[in-house]
Amino acid sequence: MSNFLDAGINFFNAGRYFEAHEAWEDMWRSTRGPLRLFYQGLVHAAVGLHHLAHGNLNGATAQLVKALAKLEQYPDKFCQIDNRQLIADLRRILANKAPEPVHINKL
């Protein structure tokens, strides 16, 4: 797992979604191939949760929908991440429209 991916997960799991987004954004932009959309999905998830934590429901909804559209294209376990659980958590948050902690489980 790359240092940026791992750092982003640590920020994300601490509820520091903006910092997670920053850690993953350069990684996403510099990656080509099949990993690119997965990383972009992580960026969207972090931005969506950041918006939700700051009361921007419309921005959160838009970003979480984008995150799910990308992350759902990948297997349940991907990049040493429990992608299935992450997707389930993001769906629940999107349905409830309420901030709650999300934890990315590393495998």
C-alpha positions in Angstrom: 0.0 0.0 0.0 1.4 3.4 -0.9 2.3 5.9 1.7 -0.3 8.3 0.4 -3.0 5.7 0.4 -2.1 4.7 4.0 -1.8 8.3 5.2 -5.2 9.1 3.6 -6.8 6.1 5.4 -5.4 7.2 8.7 -6.7 10.8 8.2 -10.1 9.4 7.0 -10.4 7.1 10.0 -9.7 10.0 12.3 -12.5 12.0 10.8 -10.1 14.4 9.1 -11.7 14.1 5.7 -10.2 17.2 4.2 -6.7 15.9 4.9 -7.6 12.5 3.6 -8.7 14.2 0.4 -5.4 16.0 0.1 -3.4 12.8 0.7 -5.3 11.0 -2.0 -5.8 13.7 -4.6 -2.2 13.8 -5.9 -2.1 10.0 -6.0 -5.4 9.9 -8.0 -4.2 12.6 -10.5 -0.9 10.9 -11.1 -2.2 7.4 -11.5 -3.2 5.8 -14.8 -5.0 2.6 -15.4 -7.5 0.7 -13.3 -6.5 2.2 -9.9 -7.3 5.7 -11.0 -11.1 5.5 -10.6 -10.8 3.7 -7.3 -8.6 6.5 -5.9 -11.0 9.1 -7.3 -13.8 7.3 -5.5 -11.9 7.6 -2.2 -11.4 11.3 -2.9 -15.1 11.8 -3.6 -16.0 9.9 -0.4 -13.7 12.1 1.7 -15.0 15.3 0.1 -18.6 14.2 0.6 -18.1 13.4 4.3 -16.2 16.7 4.7 -19.2 18.5 3.2 -21.7 16.6 5.4 -19.7 17.4 8.5 -19.9 21.1 7.6 -23.7 21.1 6.9 -23.5 21.1 3.1 -26.0 18.4 2.4 -26.3 19.1 -1.4 -22.5 19.0 -1.8 -22.2 15.9 0.4 -24.9 14.1 -1.6 -23.4 14.9 -5.0 -19.9 13.7 -3.8 -21.1 10.5 -2.1 -23.1 9.5 -5.2 -20.0 10.0 -7.3 -17.9 8.0 -4.8 -20.3 5.1 -4.9 -20.5 5.1 -8.7 -16.7 4.6 -8.8 -16.1 2.4 -5.8 -18.9 0.0 -6.8 -16.9 -1.0 -9.9 -14.3 -2.7 -7.7 -14.2 -6.0 -5.9 -15.3 -6.3 -2.2 -11.6 -6.4 -1.2 -9.4 -4.1 -3.2 -6.1 -2.4 -2.5 -6.0 -4.0 0.9 -9.3 -2.2 1.8 -12.6 -3.7 2.7 -14.4 -2.0 -0.1 -17.7 -3.8 0.5 -17.9 -2.3 4.0 -16.9 1.1 2.9 -19.6 1.1 0.2 -22.2 -0.1 2.8 -21.2 2.7 5.2 -21.4 5.3 2.5 -24.8 4.1 1.3 -26.1 4.2 4.9 -24.9 7.8 5.3 -26.4 8.8 2.0 -29.7 7.3 3.0 -29.7 8.9 6.5 -28.3 12.3 5.4 -26.6 12.5 8.7 -22.9 12.6 9.6 -21.6 9.5 11.4 -18.1 8.1 11.7 -16.9 5.9 8.8 -13.8 3.6 9.2 -11.9 2.2 6.3 -10.9 -1.3 7.3 -7.5 -2.3 6.0 -7.0 -6.0 5.2 
